[in-house]
Each structure stands twice: as C-alpha cells, then as structure tokens.
Amino acid sequence: MDIIWLQRDLGLYMVGMFDTHYACDALDYPGKGLAFLLKKFCDFDADKKYQMADWRLRCVPPRCLSYSPL
C-alpha cells in the first residue's frame, strides 16, 4: 500500500525497488515478506494490524510503533 499512497498523494513513482517477497523466494525461505525477515534476522514480531494505518500522521501514534523495529 505504501507505493499506492506515494503515487496518489505525492506523485512519486518507484524505480528499481527491492521487494522482500522476491528476495525470500530467490533464497527459498519459507516466509515471503518483511515480517518473516524481521523475525528471522532481528527477532522482532511486526504487529501487522497497523500495516494499513495512516503513516502520514505526525507525530506517529505510539500504538503504531509496534509495527516498526525503530
């Protein structure tokens, strides 16, 4: 959804983007996304319920921080 929002709201278009799904597929990992990679390499459980949150808000609501390893 990030790409759709960037295009719609800011007129930005991505070129040469890195896709975690295709990377996981090429490496033959059982999981195919960022959440899998965060758990595997950072031992971080991304809370996917905030995936569709409005990340344009500033300051980012504290409840959304459980989605990001920052």
N, CA, C and O atoms as a MOPAC input file, in Angstrom:
PM7 MOZYME 1SCF
protein

 N      0.81400 1    -1.19600 1     0.00000 1
 C      0.00000 1     0.00000 1     0.00000 1
 C      0.85600 1     1.25800 1     0.00000 1
 O      0.41000 1     2.30400 1    -0.47200 1
 N      2.07300 1     1.17500 1     0.51900 1
 C      2.94000 1     2.36500 1     0.56900 1
 C      3.14400 1     2.96000 1    -0.81600 1
 O      3.10800 1     4.17800 1    -0.98900 1
 N      3.35600 1     2.09900 1    -1.79500 1
 C      3.62100 1     2.56800 1    -3.14600 1
 C      2.39300 1     3.27500 1    -3.71700 1
 O      2.51700 1     4.31700 1    -4.36100 1
 N      1.22400 1     2.71600 1    -3.48400 1
 C     -0.01500 1     3.34700 1    -3.95500 1
 C     -0.16600 1     4.73000 1    -3.34100 1
 O     -0.50300 1     5.68600 1    -4.04000 1
 N      0.08300 1     4.84600 1    -2.02500 1
 C     -0.05500 1     6.14700 1    -1.34900 1
 C      0.97800 1     7.14500 1    -1.85900 1
 O      0.65700 1     8.31500 1    -2.06600 1
 N      2.20900 1     6.69700 1    -2.06100 1
 C      3.24000 1     7.60600 1    -2.56700 1
 C      2.87500 1     8.14100 1    -3.94800 1
 O      3.07600 1     9.31900 1    -4.24300 1
 N      2.33900 1     7.26500 1    -4.78400 1
 C      1.94500 1     7.69700 1    -6.12200 1
 C      0.73700 1     8.62200 1    -6.06700 1
 O      0.72500 1     9.67000 1    -6.71200 1
 N     -0.27100 1     8.24000 1    -5.30300 1
 C     -1.51200 1     9.01700 1    -5.24300 1
 C     -1.31700 1    10.35800 1    -4.54400 1
 O     -1.75800 1    11.39000 1    -5.04900 1
 N     -0.66800 1    10.35000 1    -3.40000 1
 C     -0.60000 1    11.54800 1    -2.56100 1
 C      0.55500 1    12.48300 1    -2.89700 1
 O      0.44100 1    13.69700 1    -2.72300 1
 N      1.65600 1    11.93300 1    -3.37200 1
 C      2.83700 1    12.75800 1    -3.59900 1
 C      3.31900 1    12.76300 1    -5.04300 1
 O      4.23900 1    13.50300 1    -5.39200 1
 N      2.69700 1    11.93500 1    -5.88600 1
 C      3.13200 1    11.87100 1    -7.27100 1
 C      4.50400 1    11.24200 1    -7.43400 1
 O      5.18700 1    11.50000 1    -8.42500 1
 N      4.92300 1    10.41300 1    -6.46900 1
 C      6.22300 1     9.74400 1    -6.53200 1
 C      6.05600 1     8.34500 1    -7.11700 1
 O      5.11800 1     7.62500 1    -6.77600 1
 N      6.96900 1     7.97600 1    -7.99100 1
 C      6.93100 1     6.65400 1    -8.59500 1
 C      8.24200 1     5.93400 1    -8.30700 1
 O      9.31800 1     6.51400 1    -8.45600 1
 N      8.15700 1     4.69000 1    -7.90100 1
 C      9.31700 1     3.90700 1    -7.51700 1
 C      9.95800 1     3.25300 1    -8.74500 1
 O      9.26800 1     2.70700 1    -9.60500 1
 N     11.27500 1     3.32100 1    -8.80600 1
 C     12.04600 1     2.68700 1    -9.87600 1
 C     13.18400 1     1.90600 1    -9.22000 1
 O     13.86300 1     2.43200 1    -8.33800 1
 N     13.39800 1     0.66800 1    -9.63600 1
 C     14.48800 1    -0.14000 1    -9.08300 1
 C     14.26000 1    -0.50100 1    -7.62200 1
 O     15.20300 1    -0.49500 1    -6.83200 1
 N     13.04900 1    -0.80900 1    -7.26000 1
 C     12.70400 1    -1.10600 1    -5.87000 1
 C     13.12300 1    -2.53400 1    -5.48700 1
 O     13.09700 1    -3.44600 1    -6.31300 1
 N     13.50600 1    -2.70100 1    -4.22300 1
 C     13.83400 1    -4.01400 1    -3.68100 1
 C     12.57900 1    -4.61700 1    -3.08200 1
 O     11.93700 1    -3.98200 1    -2.24500 1
 N     12.21700 1    -5.80600 1    -3.47700 1
 C     10.99800 1    -6.46100 1    -2.99800 1
 C     11.37600 1    -7.66100 1    -2.12800 1
 O     11.98400 1    -8.61700 1    -2.60800 1
 N     11.01200 1    -7.60100 1    -0.85200 1
 C     11.36200 1    -8.68600 1     0.08000 1
 C     10.71400 1   -10.01000 1    -0.32100 1
 O     11.29100 1   -11.07000 1    -0.08000 1
 N      9.53900 1    -9.96900 1    -0.92300 1
 C      8.87600 1   -11.21100 1    -1.34200 1
 C      9.74800 1   -11.96700 1    -2.34900 1
 O      9.98900 1   -13.16500 1    -2.20500 1
 N     10.21200 1   -11.24600 1    -3.36300 1
 C     11.03500 1   -11.89700 1    -4.39000 1
 C     12.40000 1   -12.32100 1    -3.84700 1
 O     12.95300 1   -13.33300 1    -4.27800 1
 N     12.93800 1   -11.55800 1    -2.91400 1
 C     14.21400 1   -11.93200 1    -2.30100 1
 C     14.05400 1   -13.23000 1    -1.50700 1
 O     14.88500 1   -14.13200 1    -1.61300 1
 N     12.98700 1   -13.32100 1    -0.71500 1
 C     12.73300 1   -14.54200 1     0.06200 1
 C     12.50500 1   -15.73300 1    -0.86400 1
 O     12.95500 1   -16.84500 1    -0.58700 1
 N     11.80600 1   -15.48700 1    -1.96000 1
 C     11.55300 1   -16.54900 1    -2.92700 1
 C     12.86400 1   -17.03400 1    -3.54900 1
 O     13.08400 1   -18.23900 1    -3.67800 1
 N     13.72600 1   -16.10200 1    -3.93000 1
 C     15.01200 1   -16.46700 1    -4.54100 1
 C     15.89800 1   -17.23700 1    -3.56900 1
 O     16.66300 1   -18.11000 1    -3.98000 1
 N     15.79300 1   -16.91300 1    -2.27100 1
 C     16.59900 1   -17.59200 1    -1.25400 1
 C     15.92300 1   -18.84400 1    -0.71000 1
 O     16.46500 1   -19.52700 1     0.15800 1
 N     14.73800 1   -19.13600 1    -1.22800 1
 C     13.97400 1   -20.32900 1    -0.84300 1
 C     13.59600 1   -20.33500 1     0.64000 1
 O     13.55400 1   -21.39400 1     1.26600 1
 N     13.32100 1   -19.14900 1     1.20200 1
 C     12.86000 1   -19.05800 1     2.58800 1
 C     11.39400 1   -19.45800 1     2.65800 1
 O     10.65200 1   -19.24500 1     1.69900 1
 N     10.96100 1   -20.03700 1     3.77900 1
 C      9.55600 1   -20.43500 1     3.89900 1
 C      8.60200 1   -19.24500 1     3.97900 1
 O      7.47400 1   -19.32600 1     3.49200 1
 N      9.04200 1   -18.14500 1     4.58500 1
 C      8.23300 1   -16.93000 1     4.64400 1
 C      8.57900 1   -16.04400 1     3.46800 1
 O      9.67900 1   -16.13900 1     2.92200 1
 N      7.65700 1   -15.18600 1     3.07000 1
 C      7.88400 1   -14.40400 1     1.84600 1
 C      7.77300 1   -12.89800 1     2.04500 1
 O      7.55300 1   -12.18200 1     1.06800 1
 N      7.91400 1   -12.39200 1     3.24400 1
 C      7.74000 1   -10.95100 1     3.41700 1
 C      8.63400 1   -10.35100 1     4.48500 1
 O      9.45600 1   -11.03000 1     5.10000 1
 N      8.44500 1    -9.05800 1     4.68200 1
 C      9.25000 1    -8.31600 1     5.63900 1
 C      9.06900 1    -8.83300 1     7.06500 1
 O     10.04000 1    -8.91600 1     7.81700 1
 N      7.84500 1    -9.17900 1     7.44400 1
 C      7.60700 1    -9.67900 1     8.80700 1
 C      8.44700 1   -10.93500 1     9.07600 1
 O      9.02200 1   -11.08500 1    10.15400 1
 N      8.51100 1   -11.82300 1     8.09800 1
 C      9.32900 1   -13.02900 1     8.24300 1
 C     10.79800 1   -12.67100 1     8.42400 1
 O     11.47000 1   -13.21400 1     9.30100 1
 N     11.29600 1   -11.75300 1     7.59100 1
 C     12.70500 1   -11.35800 1     7.66600 1
 C     13.02800 1   -10.65800 1     8.98200 1
 O     14.09200 1   -10.88600 1     9.55600 1
 N     12.12000 1    -9.80500 1     9.46800 1
 C     12.34100 1    -9.13300 1    10.75400 1
 C     12.45300 1   -10.15100 1    11.88300 1
 O     13.29900 1   -10.01800 1    12.76800 1
 N     11.59100 1   -11.17300 1    11.84600 1
 C     11.63500 1   -12.20600 1    12.88800 1
 C     12.91500 1   -13.03800 1    12.76000 1
 O     13.58000 1   -13.30900 1    13.75900 1
 N     13.25300 1   -13.43400 1    11.55900 1
 C     14.41200 1   -14.30000 1    11.33600 1
 C     15.73500 1   -13.62000 1    11.70500 1
 O     16.58600 1   -14.22900 1    12.35300 1
 N     15.90600 1   -12.37100 1    11.29700 1
 C     17.19600 1   -11.71300 1    11.46700 1
 C     17.26900 1   -10.72400 1    12.62400 1
 O     18.36200 1   -10.40600 1    13.09500 1
 N     16.11900 1   -10.23200 1    13.09000 1
 C     16.11500 1    -9.21600 1    14.16200 1
 C     15.35600 1    -9.65900 1    15.40000 1
 O     15.31200 1    -8.93300 1    16.39300 1
 N     14.75300 1   -10.85300 1    15.35000 1
 C     13.91900 1   -11.35400 1    16.44400 1
 C     12.86000 1   -10.31400 1    16.84600 1
 O     12.63300 1   -10.06100 1    18.02900 1
 N     12.22300 1    -9.72200 1    15.82900 1
 C     11.19600 1    -8.70500 1    16.03600 1
 C      9.89400 1    -9.18000 1    15.41200 1
 O      9.85900 1    -9.56600 1    14.24400 1
 N      8.80800 1    -9.14800 1    16.20900 1
 C      7.48400 1    -9.51700 1    15.71000 1
 C      6.73700 1    -8.25400 1    15.29500 1
 O      6.29100 1    -7.49000 1    16.15100 1
 N      6.59700 1    -8.02900 1    14.00100 1
 C      5.87000 1    -6.86600 1    13.49400 1
 C      4.37100 1    -7.08100 1    13.69800 1
 O      3.83200 1    -8.11000 1    13.29200 1
 N      3.70500 1    -6.12800 1    14.31800 1
 C      2.26600 1    -6.20900 1    14.55800 1
 C      1.55300 1    -5.74500 1    13.28700 1
 O      1.42800 1    -4.54400 1    13.04600 1
 N      1.09100 1    -6.68500 1    12.48600 1
 C      0.55000 1    -6.38000 1    11.16200 1
 C     -0.78300 1    -5.62600 1    11.20700 1
 O     -1.24100 1    -5.15000 1    10.16800 1
 N     -1.41400 1    -5.50400 1    12.37100 1
 C     -2.69500 1    -4.79700 1    12.39600 1
 C     -2.52500 1    -3.30800 1    12.09400 1
 O     -3.50400 1    -2.63100 1    11.78100 1
 N     -1.30500 1    -2.79000 1    12.18300 1
 C     -1.07700 1    -1.38100 1    11.86400 1
 C     -0.51400 1    -1.18400 1    10.45800 1
 O     -0.11900 1    -0.07400 1    10.09900 1
 N     -0.47400 1    -2.23700 1     9.67200 1
 C      0.05900 1    -2.16300 1     8.31900 1
 C     -0.71200 1    -1.13900 1     7.47800 1
 O     -0.11600 1    -0.44500 1     6.65300 1
 N     -1.99800 1    -1.04200 1     7.67600 1
 C     -2.83000 1    -0.14600 1     6.88000 1
 C     -3.08700 1     1.19400 1     7.57000 1
 O     -3.93900 1     1.96300 1     7.12400 1
 N     -2.36100 1     1.48300 1     8.65200 1
 C     -2.52800 1     2.75400 1     9.35900 1
 C     -2.12000 1     3.91700 1     8.46400 1
 O     -1.39900 1     3.72900 1     7.48500 1
 N     -2.57400 1     5.10200 1     8.79600 1
 C     -2.20300 1     6.29200 1     8.03600 1
 C     -0.85500 1     6.78900 1     8.54700 1
 O     -0.79200 1     7.52400 1     9.53200 1
 N      0.21000 1     6.38900 1     7.88000 1
 C      1.57500 1     6.69800 1     8.31200 1
 C      1.98300 1     8.12700 1     7.97100 1
 O      3.10200 1     8.54300 1     8.27200 1
 N      1.08000 1     8.88100 1     7.34200 1
 C      1.37400 1    10.28100 1     7.05600 1
 C      1.20500 1    11.15500 1     8.29600 1
 O      1.69700 1    12.28300 1     8.33400 1
 N      0.51200 1    10.63700 1     9.31000 1
 C      0.27900 1    11.41100 1    10.53600 1
 C      1.59400 1    11.74100 1    11.22000 1
 O      2.49200 1    10.90100 1    11.28200 1
 N      1.71200 1    12.94200 1    11.72500 1
 C      2.88100 1    13.36200 1    12.50900 1
 C      2.38100 1    14.02900 1    13.76600 1
 O      1.56100 1    14.94500 1    13.70800 1
 N      2.83900 1    13.60100 1    14.82900 1
 C      3.72600 1    12.51800 1    15.23000 1
 C      3.02700 1    11.16500 1    15.03000 1
 O      1.81100 1    11.05500 1    15.18700 1
 N      3.80100 1    10.15600 1    14.68900 1
 C      3.24400 1     8.81400 1    14.51100 1
 C      2.67400 1     8.36500 1    15.85800 1
 O      3.36700 1     8.42600 1    16.87400 1
 N      1.40600 1     7.91100 1    15.87300 1
 C      0.80400 1     7.45800 1    17.12900 1
 C      1.62500 1     6.32300 1    17.76900 1
 O      2.06300 1     5.40900 1    17.07000 1
 N      1.83100 1     6.37800 1    19.07800 1
 C      2.65000 1     5.34600 1    19.74900 1
 C      2.18800 1     3.91700 1    19.47000 1
 O      3.01500 1     3.00700 1    19.41500 1
 N      0.87800 1     3.70200 1    19.29100 1
 C      0.38700 1     2.33500 1    19.04500 1
 C      0.94400 1     1.77900 1    17.73300 1
 O      1.05600 1     0.56300 1    17.57800 1
 N      1.29000 1     2.64700 1    16.80100 1
 C      1.80900 1     2.19700 1    15.50500 1
 C      3.28000 1     1.78400 1    15.59300 1
 O      3.77200 1     1.09200 1    14.70200 1
 N      3.96300 1     2.17800 1    16.60900 1
 C      5.38400 1     1.85400 1    16.71700 1
 C      5.65700 1     0.36900 1    16.88400 1
 O      6.78200 1    -0.08100 1    16.66400 1
 N      4.63000 1    -0.40800 1    17.27500 1
 C      4.80800 1    -1.85500 1    17.40100 1
 C      4.90500 1    -2.52800 1    16.04000 1
 O      5.22300 1    -3.71400 1    15.96000 1
 N      4.63600 1    -1.78500 1    14.96600 1
 C      4.74400 1    -2.33900 1    13.60600 1
 C      6.15700 1    -2.16100 1    13.06600 1
 O      6.54800 1    -2.84700 1    12.12200 1
 N      6.91600 1    -1.26100 1    13.64600 1
 C      8.23800 1    -0.92000 1    13.12500 1
 C      9.32800 1    -1.25500 1    14.14300 1
 O      9.13900 1    -1.04100 1    15.34000 1
 N     10.46500 1    -1.77600 1    13.68200 1
 C     11.54900 1    -2.11000 1    14.61900 1
 C     12.37100 1    -0.89800 1    15.04700 1
 O     13.43300 1    -1.07000 1    15.64500 1
 N     11.91500 1     0.31800 1    14.76000 1
 C     12.67600 1     1.52200 1    15.11800 1
 C     12.71400 1     1.73500 1    16.61100 1
 O     13.31300 1     2.70300 1    17.08100 1

